[in-house]
Amino acid sequence: MDRPVYDADVSSNHWMDLSKALPSIAVDKHFHTEGKCIRRLKSVRWPKGLTCSACGSSNIGKIKTRKPYQCRECRHQFSVTSGTICHRSHLDLQQWFIAAEMIISANVSSRRIELQTSERLKQRFEITYKVAFDLRKKLRTDLILPSGGLIGRCICVKQSAETQEHVALHKS
C-alpha cells in the first residue's frame, strides 16, 4: 500500500529555502500593521510602480473614499489584492502572512504531527473550518510555486538564491 505523498516529501528543499528567507523576527512582528502588509504586497506585485491590471497603464489614481485604485486611461478599478489569492477575502493581509509562515514552518518540521491542519488555523484566527480549509488550500498552492508564489515572496524578506534568480528572470 502506497503512503500519501506530502508537499514536504516532494520538495523539502523548497520549504527549507522559504523558511530560511523568513524574517529573523516573526512575521507578525515584522509586518506588525495592515498598512505595512499592504505596502509589502504592493511593492512585490509592482516593483516598477503601480500599473493597471486591465490595460497596463501606469497612469493610476487613488479613489479617496475607498481602497481601490482607478486607471485614468481605461477607468478600470482594482485594489492591491485584486487578482491574488487574497482577493475578496474577509481576512486581513496580516492574517494571510502569518498563516503562510505557519504553513512554511510546519512543512520544514520533520514531525508530521506539526503539519498545519485547517483546525489549527481555525483556532489561531478564530474563523470557521471552511474558511480555514480554503485558506490553507490556497496558501499551500501558492507557496509551492517557484520562490513561494506571491505571498511567499511577500513574507520571505531575506532573498535566497532561488528568489534572486526568479527576480532576475522577471526584470528582463
C-alpha positions as CSV (number, residue, x, y, z in Angstrom):
1,M,0.0,0.0,0.0
2,D,1.4,3.4,-1.0
3,R,1.7,6.1,1.6
4,P,0.3,9.6,0.8
5,V,2.9,12.0,-0.6
6,Y,3.1,15.3,1.2
7,D,4.5,18.5,-0.2
8,A,7.2,18.3,2.4
9,D,8.3,14.9,0.9
10,V,8.4,16.2,-2.7
11,S,10.1,19.5,-2.1
12,S,11.7,19.7,1.4
13,N,14.5,21.9,0.0
14,H,11.9,24.3,-1.3
15,W,10.2,24.6,2.1
16,M,13.7,25.0,3.8
17,D,14.6,27.8,1.4
18,L,11.4,29.6,2.2
19,S,11.9,29.1,5.9
20,K,15.5,30.5,5.7
21,A,14.2,33.6,3.9
22,L,11.6,34.4,6.6
23,P,12.3,37.5,8.8
24,S,14.6,36.9,11.7
25,I,11.7,38.0,14.0
26,A,8.3,36.5,13.5
27,V,6.2,37.6,10.5
28,D,3.6,39.2,12.8
29,K,6.3,41.4,14.4
30,H,8.0,42.2,11.1
31,F,4.7,43.1,9.4
32,H,3.0,44.5,12.6
33,T,0.4,46.6,10.8
34,E,-2.0,46.1,8.0
35,G,-0.5,49.1,6.3
36,K,2.9,47.5,6.3
37,C,1.5,44.3,4.8
38,I,-0.3,46.3,2.1
39,R,2.9,48.2,1.2
40,R,4.9,45.0,1.0
41,L,2.3,43.3,-1.2
42,K,2.2,46.4,-3.5
43,S,6.0,46.5,-3.8
44,V,6.2,42.8,-4.6
45,R,3.4,42.9,-7.1
46,W,4.5,46.1,-8.8
47,P,8.3,46.5,-8.3
48,K,8.4,49.2,-11.0
49,G,5.4,51.0,-9.8
50,L,1.6,50.5,-9.9
51,T,0.1,49.5,-13.2
52,C,-3.4,48.8,-14.4
53,S,-4.2,45.1,-14.5
54,A,-6.6,45.7,-17.5
55,C,-4.6,47.9,-19.8
56,G,-1.1,48.1,-18.3
57,S,-1.1,51.9,-18.0
58,S,0.9,53.4,-15.1
59,N,-1.5,56.4,-15.1
60,I,-3.2,55.4,-11.9
61,G,-5.3,57.4,-9.4
62,K,-6.4,56.5,-5.9
63,I,-10.1,56.7,-5.0
64,K,-10.2,58.7,-1.9
65,T,-13.4,57.4,-0.4
66,R,-12.4,53.7,-0.8
67,K,-9.4,51.5,-1.0
68,P,-9.3,50.8,-4.8
69,Y,-7.2,52.5,-7.4
70,Q,-8.6,53.6,-10.8
71,C,-6.8,53.7,-14.1
72,R,-7.0,57.1,-15.7
73,E,-6.8,55.6,-19.1
74,C,-9.4,52.8,-19.1
75,R,-11.3,53.6,-15.8
76,H,-10.7,50.1,-14.5
77,Q,-10.8,49.9,-10.7
78,F,-8.7,47.5,-8.7
79,S,-7.1,47.0,-5.3
80,V,-3.8,45.7,-4.1
81,T,-5.3,42.2,-3.6
82,S,-7.3,42.1,-6.9
83,G,-6.4,39.0,-8.9
84,T,-4.5,37.4,-6.0
85,I,-5.4,34.6,-3.7
86,C,-6.3,37.2,-1.1
87,H,-8.9,38.9,-3.3
88,R,-12.4,39.2,-1.8
89,S,-11.2,37.7,1.5
90,H,-12.5,38.9,4.8
91,L,-9.2,38.1,6.4
92,D,-6.7,40.9,6.5
93,L,-3.3,40.6,4.9
94,Q,-1.5,40.2,8.2
95,Q,-3.5,37.0,8.8
96,W,-2.6,35.7,5.4
97,F,1.1,36.4,6.1
98,I,1.0,34.8,9.5
99,A,-0.8,31.7,8.1
100,A,1.8,31.4,5.3
101,E,4.6,31.5,7.9
102,M,2.8,28.8,9.9
103,I,2.5,26.6,6.9
104,I,6.1,27.1,5.8
105,S,7.4,26.3,9.4
106,A,5.2,23.2,9.6
107,N,6.5,21.9,6.3
108,V,10.1,22.3,7.4
109,S,9.4,20.3,10.6
110,S,10.3,16.6,10.3
111,R,7.4,15.6,12.5
112,R,4.1,15.1,10.6
113,I,2.1,16.0,13.7
114,E,3.2,19.6,13.2
115,L,1.8,19.9,9.7
116,Q,-0.7,22.7,9.8
117,T,-4.3,21.5,9.8
118,S,-7.3,23.5,9.0
119,E,-8.3,23.0,12.6
120,R,-5.2,24.8,13.9
121,L,-5.7,27.7,11.5
122,K,-9.4,27.8,12.6
123,Q,-8.3,28.1,16.3
124,R,-5.5,30.6,15.7
125,F,-7.6,33.1,13.7
126,E,-11.0,32.3,15.2
127,I,-12.5,31.6,11.8
128,T,-14.8,28.8,10.6
129,Y,-13.4,25.5,9.5
130,K,-14.5,26.1,5.9
131,V,-12.6,29.4,5.8
132,A,-9.6,27.8,7.4
133,F,-9.6,24.9,4.9
134,D,-9.8,27.3,2.0
135,L,-7.1,29.5,3.4
136,R,-4.8,26.5,3.9
137,K,-5.5,25.1,0.4
138,K,-4.9,28.5,-1.3
139,L,-1.7,29.2,0.6
140,R,-0.2,25.7,0.0
141,T,-1.0,26.0,-3.7
142,D,0.7,29.5,-3.8
143,L,3.6,28.7,-1.6
144,I,4.7,25.6,-3.6
145,L,5.2,27.8,-6.7
146,P,8.8,28.9,-7.5
147,S,10.0,31.4,-5.0
148,G,7.0,30.7,-2.8
149,G,4.4,32.4,-5.0
150,L,3.2,35.9,-4.3
151,I,2.6,35.5,-0.6
152,G,5.9,33.7,-0.1
153,R,7.8,36.5,-1.9
154,C,6.0,39.0,0.4
155,I,6.9,37.3,3.7
156,C,10.3,35.9,2.8
157,V,12.3,39.1,3.1
158,K,15.7,37.5,3.0
159,Q,16.4,36.7,-0.6
160,S,17.5,33.1,-1.3
161,A,19.4,32.1,-4.5
162,E,16.1,30.8,-6.0
163,T,14.3,34.1,-5.2
164,Q,17.2,36.2,-6.7
165,E,17.0,34.0,-9.9
166,H,13.2,34.5,-10.1
167,V,13.6,38.2,-9.7
168,A,16.3,38.4,-12.4
169,L,14.2,36.5,-14.9
170,H,11.2,38.8,-14.4
171,K,13.3,42.0,-14.7
172,S,14.2,41.3,-18.3
